[in-house]
Amino acid sequence: MPAEESPYVVRLATTPQDLTAAQRLRYQVFVRELGGDGPLVDHAAGLERDAFDPFFDHLLLVDRRIDPATETHVIGAYRILHSDRRAAAGRFYSETEFDLTPLLASGRRLLELGRSCVQADHRGGTAMFHLWNGLAEYVLDRGIEILFGAASFHGTDTTVLAQPLSFLYHHHLAPPAMRVRALPPHRQEMDLIPEACLDRRAAMAATPALIKAYLRLGGFVGDGAWIDRDFNTTDVCLVMDTGQMSARHREFYIRKAGP
């Protein structure tokens, strides 16, 4: 389908219906599919929400064929917070899990990413490609220099995740100037298997597609994982310098948009 006929559009949330639709999608993914929960999750209404939502921009993939009044028109979402708005929010969401001192001290323009999700029926197609293009436009328009945010492995059993966590530690650890650290008491060391004993194939197979996409674009991970029992996940903090990303970013989209 030519781009001008596409039923999809990527845009920021502008109405209460947009935000509710994003929270409804997040409930489907993070609560129903992955078993997550939280103090402000509304199980009766089917909404995954928290106290940070009013401060974030919500980047949405919208199906224009669906009436927004149904609050089901959002089929993909990203939650993003510019460093200029951190003071209003009180902190970045990731600061509950990670010590962000290296990033905060850098003086660079930061953008926190989180709550990335796509409706199950639209995974494996172009949905994530559309969201990434929208994110790239947001980053370029605002001169963002560093992207970061928690990315999750499903489950909290680190013996099951030993291969991918160790692979990330040995091969994709952020340089010291960008190396955030997971905080106690839910910190989990990532170097669980010596590098010589790693099974690269098994490690990559167990790594979520979104994390692999960030790594392909030149992303790194911070030091240590964080066990999120409310969300039933093991989180790593991904960090990416957009200046180093640009060439990789173009190559990535050329491949994704090709036949």
N, C-alpha and C positions, 0 to 999 in steps of 0.2 A: 504494500500500500504506500503510495507516495506520501512524503512528509506532510504536504498540505491537506491530505485527506485523513491523516491519522486521527483516531478518536481520543488520543491521549495528549495531555498538556502537562508540563511541569511548571508549577508556580508556588509562591508562598501562600500560606493560609491567610485569608482576609476576613473571614466571617466566623461566627460561633459554630455554624454548621460544619465548616472546614475542620476546625479543631476537634469537634466531637467525632467527626468521621475518622480523623487520624487516630484518636484515642480508641475508637471502636476497632480499627484495624490492629492497633497495638495489642488490644485485648485478645484478639483472635490468635495472634502470633505468640506473644510473650506469656500469656496466661493459659489459654486453651491448649496451644501446641506444646509449649515448653515448660509449663507447670509453674510459672512465676506468680508472684503475689507482691503486695505492698500495702502500706497503711491507707493510701487514698484510692486503691483500686476499687471500682464500683462493680461488684459482681452482678448485682441485680440489673443494672443498665448495660453491662458488658463494656465497660470503659477502663482502660489502663491509663492512669493519670498520676501526676505527683505535683508537689508544690513548685517545681521549676517550670512547668508548662507555660505560665503567663509571661515569662521572661525570654523564652526562646523564640526564634523564628522556626516555623514548621514548613519545610520544603516538601511539597506534595506532588505525587503523580496522580492525576485526576483522569478518570474516564468520563469524557464529556457526554457520553450516551446515557449516563445515569443522572437522574434528577438529584441535585444537591439536597433537596428537602428530605430525601430518604436517609441522608447521612451515611451512605454507603458508596459514595462516588470516589473516595480516596482508595487507591489500590497499591500505593507505595508511599513511604514517608521517610524523612530524615528530620531529626531535631537538632538545631544548630544555634550556638551562642557565640556571638562576637565578643572579643575581649573588652570592647567599649561598654558592654552591658553587664560585665561581671559584677561591678559594684552594686548595681541595682538588684541583681539576683543574690548578692551576698557572697557567692563563690561559684566556681564552676561545679557542675554535677560531679565530675571525676574526682574532685578534691575529697569526696567521701571515701575514696578508695586509694588514691595515689597522691604522693607528694609531688606537686607540680613546680617546685621552686625553680628548677633550671629554666623552665619555660616562662614563668612569671618574671624572672630576673633578666630575661633576654631583651626586654624592651621591644620585642617584635609584635606584629599584629597577629593575634591568635584567633583560631576558630575551633570551638569544641563541637564534635559530631557525636550523635548518639541516637538510640531508638530507631536504627535503620531496619526497615522491614518492607516486605512485598507480599501481597496476597498470594496464597498458595497457588491459585489457578494461573497466576501470571509469572511464576518463577521459571527460569530457564529460557525465557524469551528476551525481549528488548526492554523490559521494565527497568532493570537496574541500569542499563545503558542510558535510558532517558534521565533517570535520577542523577547519575554521575555527570551527565552533560549539564544538567541544571545546577548541580553543585559547583562545577567548574566555572560556570558563568557568575555565580554568586562570589566565588573566591576572587576571580579576576576583577569584577566590578568594585570590590571593596579592598583590594590590595592586600589580601590575606597572605601572610608569610609562613605560618605554621598551622597545620591541621593536626588535631589530636582527638583522642577519645577512647573510651573503653570499648573493646570488642570481645565477644563472648564465645566460649566453648560451652556446649550444652552439658550440664551435669557438674557435679562437684567432687567426683572421685578422681583424684589426681594420679592414682596408679593407672587408670585407663588413659589419662591424658599425658602420661610421662613422655612418650615419643614426640608429639608435636610441641609440647612446652620446652623440652630440652633442645629440639631443633631450632626453635625461635631464639632461645638463649645463646646457642653456640654460633648461629649464622646471621641473626638479624637484630642483635642487641644495639640499641641506640648509642651514638657517640656520647661521651660524657656531658657535652654542652646541652644535650637534649634528653638525657637519661633520667626520666621520672622514676619514682620508686613506689612499689606497692606498700601500703601502710599496715602495721599490725592493728588489731589482733588477727585479721583474716588474711594476712600475707602468706603466700605459698612460694617457696623457692622454685625456680624453673629448671635449674641444672640438675635434673633428677637422674639422667643417664649420661655417662661419659661420651664425649664426642665420637670416640673411636667405635662405640657400640651402637650408634644410632642407625636406624633403618630409615633412610630418607623417604623411600616409597611409602612406608607405613605412616611416617610423620605427616607427609603432605596429604595423604588420603584422609587423615583424621583432622585436618585443618579446615575450618569453614571457608567457603568460597570467598566471602567478603574479606577475610584476613589475607587470603592469598592474593586478592586483587590489590590491596594496599601494598603488599610486599612487591608485587610486580611494578608498581609505580614508584618504588624506592623508599617505601615506608620502613620504619623500625619499630621495635617494641621496647618498652621500659623494663626495668629490673624488677622481676617478681610478678606473680599473678595475685589476684584477689578473689577469694571465695565468696560469692554472693549467694547465700542460702535462700534469701527471699525469692530471687529470680531463678534459682536452680542452675546457676552458671558459674564458670570459672573465667574471670575477666583478665585480659591483658590490655595495657595501654599502648595504642598505636600512635606514632608520631611521624609526621611527614613535613619536610621542608619543601614548600611549593616551588621555590627557585630551582631545586634539583629535580622536581617532579615534571617540569614542563615538557621536556623532550620525551620522556617516557610516556607522559599523558597523551601526547599526539599519536605516538606509535600504538598505544593501547586502543585508542578509539578507531584508528584506521583498521586495525585487526577486527575489532568488534563489529564495525559497520560494514565490513566486507562481505562477499558472498559466502 
